[in-house]
C-alpha cells in the first residue's frame, strides 16, 4: 500500500519502522516542525523526522492542515492510507478523507477510556490496573472512531509512565503491522466504541506535579509514577538552610504514619493515609539517584518535606 505516515515523538518511531520493514511504500511523512532545544536553542528535529530521513522518505512539517493548499498537497500523494501515531495536529475532514482507505490511528488506551492527549500518563495517575493499545479508524471526533484491533496489558503497581510508554510503543508497532496486513487481505473489521465509560486524558500541566503530602499514600504514589520522568512529581526540602526542589521519580507504598510530610527512616514520607518510600529522586541541578545516595549527600534532613 501507498501510505502517508503522520507522527512526531519517539513513541511513533517503531510503528514507522514496522511499516517500512513490511514493504509498504511510505510516500511521505508528516511531523511537527523542528523546535529550539538545549542551551544553544538550536532547532531540533522530531524523532520521527530523523527516522524518516534515515529511510529516505520525504518529510513535511506544516504548521496546520486546515488551509486548502496543504490539503491539495496531501491529496496529491495519492495515498491508499494514512497512519497516525501521536502526530499532534488536528486532521480536518479533507485530510481524513483524502486516502482511499481513510486514516488509521494507534491510540494508547482502552477506548473509550482516556480519549485525548495524554492517555498513558492519565491511566497511571488514576491507578488503573489495565490499559492497552488500539488501532482505530479516524473520524472528526476526538478518538471516537471504530476500533479494529486491541492488545491489552497490565499496569504494574510500581510501573511508571515511562515504562508503560516504552512497552506500548513496541506492542503498538506490532499491532499496527497486523492491522495493515489484515487490511491488505481485506479482512480488517471495525467495531464502534461503547457509549459507557468515556473519560478524557487532558494534557499534563506542570502545575499538577507538586506533591500534596496530605493526600492518601496511594494517590501520592500514583502521582509520582504517573509524572515520571516528565514533568516529574516534586516537593521541597530545607537543605543547608535553603529550600531545595526534589523530584520523586520512583516510589513504593509502605506502612508508616505521622503528620503529612513527616520524614521517616529510609526516605519514607508520611501521607494523609499511609506512607510512601522514595526510591529514586533527583535533587535540583543534579542527576537522578537512588535513595541511599541521596541520603549520603543531603546530610541532616529536616523533620518534614514540604
N, C-alpha and C positions, 0 to 999 in steps of 0.2 A: 504493500500500500504506500501511497504518497502521503506523508504525514507532516503537519506543522506542529512542532513542539513548543510549548509555552511554559516556562518555569524560571525560577530565579535562584533560590538558595541551594545549599548542599543537599537538602532533602530530595531535590528533584534530579540530581545528577545520576544516581543509579538507574532511574527509570529511563532517562535519555540513553544511557549506555546499553540498557537491555533492548531498547527499540532498535538502535543501530546494529547491535550484535545479532539481532534476529533477522536481519536482512531487509528491513523496511527502508524505504527511501525517505529520509528526513530532508525535505526540500528547504526548510527554513526553521530557525529557532528565534523565538521572541523572548526577550528577557528585559528586566529593568535596567535602565541606563546606569553606567558607572557612577559611583559616588565618591566624594572626597573621604579619605580614611587615613588613620595613623597620624603621627606627629607632623609629618610633612604635608598632610592633607592632599596627597596625590590621589588621582582618581583610580578607584579600584573596580575592576570588572567583577560581575557576579560569578559565583561558582559555575553556573550553567553556561554563562558567556565563555569562560575559559575552556570548559569541556567541549562546547560546540566548535570553538576554533581549533581545538585539538583534533576533532573529527573532520575538519574542513567544511563545516556547514555554514552557510550564510547566516549572520546574526543581525537581528533588527532590534532597536531599543526605543520604540516610540514612547512619548510621554502619555499619550492617550490613544485609544482606538475608537473614539467617538466621532472623529471627523471623517468625511467622505473619502478624502484622498487616501487615508490609511486603510479604509475598508476596501477600496478598489485595489490597492496594492496587495492586500491579504488575499483577496479573491483571485488575483491573477496567478497565484502559485498553483491553482487547480488541484488543491489537496483533496484526497479522499477523506481525511480525518484530521481533526485537531486533538492533541493530547495535552492536557493542562495539569500541572503539578505545582502548586504554590507559586503561581505567577505574580500576583499582586496587583493586577489591573482588572477593572470591570470589563467583561466582554459584552458589548451590546448585541442586539439581535442579529444585525447583518454579519457580524463575525461568527456568531454561533451557527448560523445557517449557511455560511459560505462553503465549508467542506461537504462533500456529497453525503457523508455518513454522520455529520454533526461533530460534536466535541465530547470527548470522554475526560473525566476528571478523576484524579486519585485523591481521596479525602481521608484524613487520619482520625476517624471516629466511627462509632456505630450509629449512623444516621437513623432517625432524625435527632439523636442526641449530639450536641455540640456542633451545630452548624456555625460556620463563620471562621474568623481569622486565626484563632489560637486553640484548636481542639485538643492538641496533645497536652499542653500545659493546663488547660481547664479541667481535663479529666483527672490529672494528678492532683490538682488543687482541691478538687471536690472529693478526693478519696475514693474514686471509682475503682472497683476491683477488676473490671474487664474493659477492654476497648478493642479497636480493630482498625483495619484499613478497608476502604471500599472503592470500587470502580463504579462510577455513576455517569449517566447521560446528563450533560449540562442543559439547563434551561435558563430563563431570565431571572429566576428566583435565586435566593441565597442558599445554595446547596440543597435545593428542593427536588432535583431531578430523580428519575427512577434509577434503582440500583441493579447492577449486573452481577458483580462478584463481591464477596466479603471474606476476609480472613481475620478471625477473632484471636485475641491474645490476652493473657492475664497481665495485670499491673501488680508487681510485687509490692509488699508493704513498705519497703525502703527504696523502691525504684525511683530514680529522678526523671525529670522531663528529658534530660539529655540522653539517658539510657533508653527510654521509650522511643524517642526520636530516632536514634540510631538503629534500633530494631525495626521500627516501622518502615524506614526508607528502604531497607533491604527486602523485607516481606512485600512492601508495596510495589517495588520494581518487578518482582516475580509475578505478582497478581496482575499487573498491567500487561505483562508479557503474555500471560494466559488469556487475558481478555482479548488482546489483539489476534491471537491465534484462533480463538473461537469466532471472532468477527470475520476473519478471513474465510472460515469454513461456513459462515452463515448460520452459526449455531448460538450466537450470543443473545441471550434474552434478558429482559429488564422487568423489574418488579417495582411498582410505585411504593414510595415510602409510607409508613403508617402515619396516622394523624395524632397519635398519642406519644408523649414523651419528648416533645420538641424542646430543646434548650439551645441557647446561643452562646458561642465561645467568643466573647468580645476580646478585642486586642488587649494585651497585657500592658498595664500602665505602671511606671516606676513607683508611683505613689502607693501601690498595693504591696510593695515589697518590704516595708518596715514591719518587724515582728512586734506583735502585741502580746506580751507575756501573760496578760490576764485571760487570754483565750485558753480553751482546753488544750492539753498537750497534743491530741490528735490533730487539731486544726493547725497548731504551730508546726508540727512535723510535716503535714501536707503542704503548708506554705513553703517550707524550706526546700523540700524535694521538687515541688512544682515550679519554683523560681530558680532552680539550679540547672545550668550555670548562669543564666541571664534572665532577669537583671540581677539576681542574687538577693535572697532574703537577708535583711541586715538588722543589726542592733548597735548600741553604743556601750562602750566600757570606759571607765575613767582609768587610764593607764599613765603612770608617770606625771600625774597632775593635770592631764588634759583628756578631753573626750575623744575617743578613737572609734571610728566606724569599723565594724567587723561584719563580714558576710558569713552566713552559715550556709555551707554548700551540701553538707550531709548530716543526717541525724538519725537517731533511733529512739523509739519510745521505751522508757524505763520507769520503774517505780521511784517515787520520791515526792516530797511535799515541802511546802514552805510558802511564804509570801511570793506572789508572782514576780519573777525576775531574780529571786534569790539564787546565788551561785552555790551549788552543791559540789561534792567531790567529783573528779574526773570530767570536768566541764559539763556537768549536768545542771540544767536550769529549771527551776520550779515554774510551773504554769498555773493557770486558774484551776485546772484539774490535772493532776499528774505532773510528769516532768519529761523533758527530752534531754538526751545526751548528744552533744555536738561532737561529731567525729571528723569532720573536715571543715576548716574555716579559712578565711582569708582576711588578714589584717590590712587596713587601708595602706596602699602603696607597696604591699608585699605579695609574694606568691602564695598560692593555696598551700596549706599544711595540715597535717593531722593534729589531733587534739594534744597529744603528748609534746610535739614540737612547739606548738603554740604556747602551752603552759610553761615550758622551759624558758622561752624568750620573753614572756609577758611579765615575769616577776610576780609580786604580790597582787592578787586580784581584789577588786572591791567586793563588797558584800552582794551587790545587785548588778544585774545587767539592765540597761535602760532601753 
